[in-house]
Amino acid sequence: MTRVLTLTTLLLLTAAGFAADPPKVSDLTLEDQFEVKNSVADHKGKVLILVYGDRKGIDASRELGSKLHVLFHPSAEGKSAKEAKVAPVAPLEGVKGASPEVAVIPVACCGKVPGAIQGIIRGALKKDAADTTVWLDFANVMKEKFGLTDGEPNLVVIDAHGRLRLKVNGTPDRETLQKVLQTTQNLRAEAAGLR
């Protein structure tokens, strides 16, 4: 069954509030394991959740990313990575046509390592995550831009215009996850012109 958020729910969610002038991060560009450049700007019109972590936090980051993807794409639950990737986003009530998409993107914070090690990391991810695009941070961009709690998952929520709207450093508790959900749904409503 597909979950639909009512307009009443969306209005209640507006209590989360937003910064007056959120910083633009649309210039953030990282290569993936296939050596393809990916940019926040490439996802204009979508709400992005970048889930990132260092090597020690990779399993927790993967688990959080999967959980978030299923929250916004309920039919992805229990599917293979390839099938989950194309699961439709849960619709928003009051939106005519397609509801704004939520893209949950994993980012591996690998640190500054030699080119040969970068190749090994890419090769391992091509094998282990063949059906999932993983952005690779070999320059500590995520840590410098958003902060990073070592050994734990971290995330940022970026609106449909490439502006940072929420960041969470460290493992989110239940209340923080609810704030991520509320913020994301508010941004989807904003992108759809409901607010």
QUIHU-V129604 format. One record per helix or strand of 3 or more residues. SS is the DSSP state (hx for helix, st for strand). FROM is the first residue (numbers start at 0). TO is the last residue. Records with the same first field share a line. If there is no record, write none. Layout:
# QUIHU-V129604
SS=FROM-TO ; FROM-TO
This chain:
# QUIHU-V129604
hx=6-15 ; 39-42 ; 54-71 ; 73-75 ; 80-84 ; 114-127 ; 140-145 ; 173-190
st=28-31 ; 36-38 ; 46-52 ; 101-108 ; 133-136 ; 153-157 ; 162-168
